[in-house]
């Protein structure tokens, strides 16, 4: 194979020659890149050096994004003169995924989120791709993007404090610590469930409600989802994440020597705790999810419990059943199996 480069642009060899190891435990939905085949239009595989996607042309968001995390992915090496660009990128803009464009599929960029009142949320975290600036930039493709409630995405104060941070960000931080401090190798998948195209409260977090820019409170009131709903882009009601943790990176694994767990977090503003002094019922205890959960969840008494990742912890089999029930109701021709490569 021969490559010819014209002009002065950079070419990164691992963007051309790579074998995805993000699917070590299996391709969860047997996704394939075949946009001309109606069987796969809602389960299209997009493989990238940084992560792998199953894209859904119906919902116009990912069914899942899968990626590997270890110390090498989250640690920025010291740049060598003339070899690596200096520094990382400060909040790049989300752009349309060129793989969708090449397949003749409709797409969009992050500008349609302007005025929405929700965050441009990563599925594969920017923080998990710090090996090189190009790896960080890859997380800013719209196939890795969902509309995410502020209360399901942000730090609420400048310095990280778990009690003042959304459950989703706390989950990301705990996984980051597993990779960096415990030296684990993690295989992660993330996605969304449901579609909420109705206006909803932007936030109930006091620190966000009181944020002022140019003399105006910018986070009060309701979201305006019409930019997305008019394009049939789904706004998930829930976000989920699965983790397969390997204690010793590179070791041969079986179903008996890995740790598996999952999370489901509501993609809405957290409750107004001034109105619920006695707490609220756990939203997981609903008619759709309850048949697939082994036990009912206790009430959530305050913001600290709401923001605690353990409140939203589920087993991998529980989440798999919930996702497959969703697929059954939507008549999708695929099911989830996160461990299909294991015997």
C-alpha positions as CSV (number, residue, x, y, z in Angstrom):
1,X,0.0,0.0,0.0
2,X,1.4,3.4,-1.0
3,X,0.4,6.9,0.4
4,X,1.1,10.1,-1.4
5,X,0.8,13.4,0.5
6,X,0.4,16.7,-1.2
7,X,0.8,20.0,0.6
8,X,1.8,20.6,4.2
9,X,-1.0,18.9,6.2
10,X,-0.1,16.3,8.9
11,X,-1.1,12.7,8.6
12,X,-1.2,10.5,11.7
13,X,-0.4,6.9,10.9
14,X,-2.6,5.5,13.6
15,X,-5.6,7.2,11.9
16,X,-4.8,5.0,8.9
17,X,-3.4,1.8,10.3
18,X,-5.2,0.8,13.5
19,X,-7.0,-2.2,14.9
20,X,-9.7,-1.2,17.3
21,X,-9.2,-2.8,20.8
22,X,-12.1,-0.9,22.2
23,X,-14.3,-4.0,21.5
24,X,-12.2,-6.5,23.3
25,X,-15.3,-8.0,25.0
26,X,-17.4,-7.9,21.9
27,X,-19.4,-5.7,19.6
28,X,-22.5,-5.2,21.8
29,X,-25.1,-5.0,19.0
30,X,-23.2,-6.7,16.1
31,X,-23.1,-3.2,14.4
32,X,-21.9,-3.0,10.8
33,X,-21.0,-0.2,8.5
34,X,-23.5,-0.8,5.6
35,X,-25.6,2.4,5.2
36,X,-27.3,1.0,2.0
37,X,-28.7,-2.0,3.9
38,X,-31.8,-1.1,5.9
39,X,-31.0,-3.9,8.4
40,X,-28.1,-1.8,9.7
41,X,-29.4,1.8,9.3
42,X,-30.1,2.0,13.0
43,X,-26.9,0.0,14.0
44,X,-24.1,1.5,11.9
45,X,-20.6,0.9,13.1
46,X,-18.1,3.8,12.9
47,X,-14.6,2.7,14.0
48,X,-12.0,5.3,15.0
49,X,-8.6,5.0,16.7
50,X,-10.1,6.7,19.8
51,X,-13.4,4.9,20.1
52,X,-16.1,2.9,18.3
53,X,-19.7,4.0,17.7
54,X,-23.0,2.3,16.8
55,X,-24.9,5.1,15.2
56,X,-28.7,5.1,14.9
57,X,-30.1,6.9,11.8
58,X,-33.5,6.9,13.4
59,X,-32.6,8.7,16.7
60,X,-29.6,10.5,15.0
61,X,-27.5,9.8,18.1
62,X,-25.3,6.8,19.0
63,X,-26.8,3.6,20.3
64,X,-23.5,3.3,22.1
65,X,-19.9,4.6,22.1
66,X,-17.2,2.2,23.3
67,X,-13.7,3.0,24.4
68,X,-10.7,1.6,26.3
69,X,-9.3,3.6,29.2
70,X,-5.9,3.1,30.9
71,X,-3.0,5.3,32.0
72,X,-1.7,5.7,28.4
73,X,-5.0,7.2,27.2
74,X,-5.5,9.7,30.0
75,X,-1.9,10.9,30.4
76,X,-0.5,13.6,28.2
77,X,3.2,12.7,27.3
78,X,5.8,15.4,27.3
79,X,6.0,16.8,23.7
80,X,9.2,16.2,21.9
81,X,10.6,19.0,19.8
82,X,9.0,18.8,16.3
83,X,7.0,15.7,17.1
84,X,3.8,16.7,19.0
85,X,1.7,19.8,19.0
86,X,2.0,21.7,22.3
87,X,-0.8,21.5,24.7
88,X,-4.4,20.4,24.5
89,X,-7.4,22.2,22.9
90,X,-9.6,24.5,25.0
91,X,-13.2,23.4,24.4
92,X,-13.3,22.8,20.7
93,X,-16.5,23.0,18.7
94,X,-18.4,19.9,17.9
95,X,-18.3,19.1,14.2
96,X,-20.2,16.8,11.9
97,X,-18.7,13.3,11.7
98,X,-17.1,12.9,8.3
99,X,-17.8,9.2,8.3
100,X,-21.6,10.0,8.1
101,X,-21.0,12.5,5.4
102,X,-19.1,9.9,3.3
103,X,-21.9,7.5,3.7
104,X,-24.5,10.0,2.4
105,X,-26.2,10.3,5.8
106,X,-27.7,13.5,7.1
107,X,-25.8,15.0,10.0
108,X,-25.4,18.2,11.9
109,X,-22.8,20.2,14.0
110,X,-22.9,21.5,17.5
111,X,-24.3,24.9,16.5
112,X,-27.9,23.5,16.6
113,X,-27.5,23.3,20.4
114,X,-27.3,27.1,20.6
115,X,-30.2,28.3,22.8
116,X,-31.2,24.7,23.8
117,X,-30.5,25.2,27.5
118,X,-28.8,21.8,27.8
119,X,-25.1,20.9,27.6
120,X,-23.3,19.5,24.6
121,X,-22.5,16.2,26.4
122,X,-19.8,13.7,25.5
123,X,-20.4,10.0,25.6
124,X,-16.7,9.2,25.4
125,X,-15.2,11.8,27.7
126,X,-12.8,14.4,26.5
127,X,-10.8,13.6,29.7
128,X,-10.4,10.0,28.7
129,X,-8.6,11.0,25.5
130,X,-5.6,13.0,26.5
131,X,-2.8,11.0,24.9
132,X,-2.5,13.5,22.0
133,X,-4.5,16.6,21.0
134,X,-5.9,14.8,18.0
135,X,-7.3,12.1,20.3
136,X,-9.0,14.8,22.4
137,X,-10.4,16.5,19.2
138,X,-11.9,13.1,18.1
139,X,-14.3,13.3,21.0
140,X,-15.8,16.5,19.5
141,X,-17.6,14.7,16.6
142,X,-21.4,14.8,16.8
143,X,-21.7,11.0,16.8
144,X,-20.2,11.3,20.3
145,X,-22.6,14.0,21.3
146,X,-25.9,14.0,23.2
147,X,-28.1,16.7,24.7
148,X,-27.3,16.4,28.5
149,X,-29.0,18.2,31.4
150,X,-26.6,20.6,33.2
151,X,-27.5,18.7,36.4
152,X,-26.5,15.4,34.8
153,X,-23.1,16.7,33.4
154,X,-21.4,19.5,35.3
155,X,-19.2,20.4,38.3
156,X,-21.3,22.9,40.2
157,X,-18.4,24.7,41.9
158,X,-14.9,25.5,40.5
159,X,-13.0,22.9,42.5
160,X,-14.0,19.2,42.3
161,X,-16.1,18.2,45.3
162,X,-18.2,15.1,44.9
163,X,-21.2,16.5,46.9
164,X,-21.1,19.5,44.5
165,X,-20.8,17.6,41.2
166,X,-23.4,15.8,39.1
167,X,-23.6,12.0,39.4
168,X,-22.4,11.6,35.8
169,X,-19.3,13.6,36.4
170,X,-18.7,11.8,39.6
171,X,-18.9,8.5,37.7
172,X,-16.3,9.8,35.2
173,X,-14.0,10.8,38.0
174,X,-14.2,7.4,39.8
175,X,-13.4,5.6,36.6
176,X,-10.5,8.0,35.9
177,X,-9.1,7.2,39.4
178,X,-9.3,3.5,38.6
179,X,-7.2,4.0,35.5
180,X,-4.7,6.4,37.0
181,X,-4.3,5.4,40.6
182,X,-5.2,1.7,40.6
183,X,-3.7,1.0,37.1
184,X,-6.8,-0.8,35.9
185,X,-7.7,-1.3,32.2
186,X,-11.3,-0.3,31.6
187,X,-13.6,-1.1,28.7
188,X,-16.5,1.4,28.8
189,X,-19.7,1.8,26.8
190,X,-22.1,4.7,27.1
191,X,-25.4,5.8,25.5
192,X,-28.9,7.1,26.2
193,X,-32.4,5.7,26.6
194,X,-35.7,7.3,25.6
195,X,-36.6,10.6,24.0
196,X,-37.8,13.8,25.8
197,X,-38.6,16.4,23.2
198,X,-40.6,18.5,25.7
199,X,-39.3,21.7,27.4
200,X,-38.0,20.9,30.9
201,X,-36.4,22.8,33.7
202,X,-32.8,23.8,32.9
203,X,-31.5,23.2,36.4
204,X,-32.4,23.2,40.1
205,X,-28.9,23.5,41.3
206,X,-28.6,26.8,43.3
207,X,-25.0,27.5,42.0
208,X,-26.2,27.2,38.4
209,X,-29.5,29.1,38.9
210,X,-27.6,32.0,40.3
211,X,-25.0,32.2,37.5
212,X,-25.1,35.7,35.8
213,X,-23.5,36.6,32.5
214,X,-23.8,40.2,31.2
215,X,-26.2,41.0,33.9
216,X,-28.7,38.2,33.1
217,X,-29.4,34.9,34.8
218,X,-28.5,32.4,32.1
219,X,-29.7,29.1,33.6
220,X,-33.1,29.9,34.8
221,X,-36.3,28.8,33.0
222,X,-37.0,25.9,30.7
223,X,-35.1,24.3,27.8
224,X,-36.0,25.0,24.2
225,X,-35.6,21.7,22.4
226,X,-37.2,22.6,19.0
227,X,-33.9,22.9,17.2
228,X,-33.3,19.2,17.9
229,X,-36.9,17.9,17.9
230,X,-37.6,19.5,14.5
231,X,-34.7,17.4,13.1
232,X,-35.9,14.3,14.9
233,X,-32.7,14.3,17.0
234,X,-33.4,12.4,20.3
235,X,-32.8,13.9,23.7
236,X,-32.3,11.0,26.0
237,X,-34.4,10.7,29.2
238,X,-31.6,8.6,30.7
239,X,-27.9,8.2,30.3
240,X,-26.2,4.9,30.9
241,X,-22.6,3.6,31.2
242,X,-21.2,0.0,31.4
243,X,-17.8,-0.8,32.7
244,X,-15.7,-4.0,32.3
245,X,-12.6,-3.6,34.6
246,X,-9.5,-5.7,34.2
247,X,-7.2,-5.6,37.2
248,X,-4.0,-6.2,35.3
249,X,-3.8,-4.5,31.9
250,X,-3.0,-6.8,29.0
251,X,-3.9,-10.0,30.9
252,X,-6.0,-12.6,29.2
253,X,-9.6,-12.3,30.5
254,X,-12.6,-14.5,31.0
255,X,-16.0,-13.9,32.4
256,X,-14.7,-15.1,35.8
257,X,-11.8,-12.6,36.3
258,X,-13.2,-9.3,35.3
259,X,-15.4,-6.8,37.3
260,X,-18.6,-5.6,35.5
261,X,-21.0,-2.9,36.6
262,X,-23.2,-0.2,35.2
263,X,-24.9,3.1,35.9
264,X,-28.1,4.7,34.8
265,X,-28.6,8.4,35.5
266,X,-31.7,10.5,34.8
267,X,-31.0,13.2,32.1
268,X,-33.1,15.9,33.8
269,X,-32.7,18.7,36.4
270,X,-32.3,17.3,39.9
271,X,-35.3,17.9,42.2
272,X,-35.8,21.2,43.9
273,X,-34.9,20.1,47.4
274,X,-36.7,23.1,48.9
275,X,-40.0,21.4,47.7
276,X,-39.0,17.9,48.7
277,X,-37.8,18.1,52.3
278,X,-38.6,14.5,52.9
279,X,-36.9,13.3,49.7
280,X,-38.1,11.8,46.5
281,X,-38.8,8.3,45.2
282,X,-35.8,6.9,43.2
283,X,-36.7,7.4,39.5
284,X,-35.4,3.9,38.7
285,X,-38.5,2.6,40.5
286,X,-40.7,3.1,37.4
287,X,-43.0,0.8,35.6
288,X,-40.6,0.4,32.6
289,X,-37.4,-0.4,34.6
290,X,-38.7,-2.1,37.7
291,X,-39.5,-5.5,36.1
292,X,-35.8,-5.8,35.1
293,X,-34.2,-4.7,38.4
294,X,-33.6,-7.2,41.1
295,X,-34.7,-4.9,43.9
296,X,-36.5,-1.6,44.5
297,X,-34.4,1.4,45.3
298,X,-34.7,3.4,48.5
299,X,-35.9,7.0,48.5
300,X,-33.4,9.7,47.7
301,X,-33.3,12.0,50.7
302,X,-31.2,15.0,49.5
303,X,-28.8,16.4,46.8
304,X,-25.8,14.5,48.2
305,X,-27.5,11.2,47.7
306,X,-28.8,12.2,44.2
307,X,-25.3,13.1,43.2
308,X,-23.7,9.9,44.6
309,X,-22.9,7.4,41.8
310,X,-23.9,4.5,44.0
311,X,-27.5,5.7,43.9
312,X,-27.6,4.9,40.2
313,X,-25.6,1.7,40.2
314,X,-27.1,-1.3,38.4
315,X,-25.8,-4.7,37.3
316,X,-24.7,-5.3,33.8
317,X,-27.5,-7.9,33.3
318,X,-30.1,-5.5,34.6
319,X,-29.1,-2.8,32.1
320,X,-28.8,-5.2,29.3
321,X,-32.4,-6.4,29.9
322,X,-33.6,-2.8,30.0
323,X,-31.9,-1.9,26.7
324,X,-33.2,-5.0,25.0
325,X,-36.7,-4.2,26.1
326,X,-36.3,-0.7,24.6
327,X,-35.2,-2.3,21.3
328,X,-38.2,-4.6,21.4
329,X,-40.6,-1.7,21.8
330,X,-39.0,0.2,19.0
331,X,-38.9,-2.9,16.7
332,X,-35.1,-2.7,16.3
333,X,-33.5,-5.8,14.7
334,X,-30.6,-5.9,17.2
335,X,-30.0,-6.8,20.9
336,X,-27.3,-5.9,23.4
337,X,-24.7,-8.3,24.6
338,X,-21.7,-6.6,26.2
339,X,-19.7,-9.8,26.8
340,X,-20.3,-11.6,23.5
341,X,-16.5,-12.4,23.0
342,X,-16.2,-14.2,26.3
343,X,-16.9,-17.8,26.9
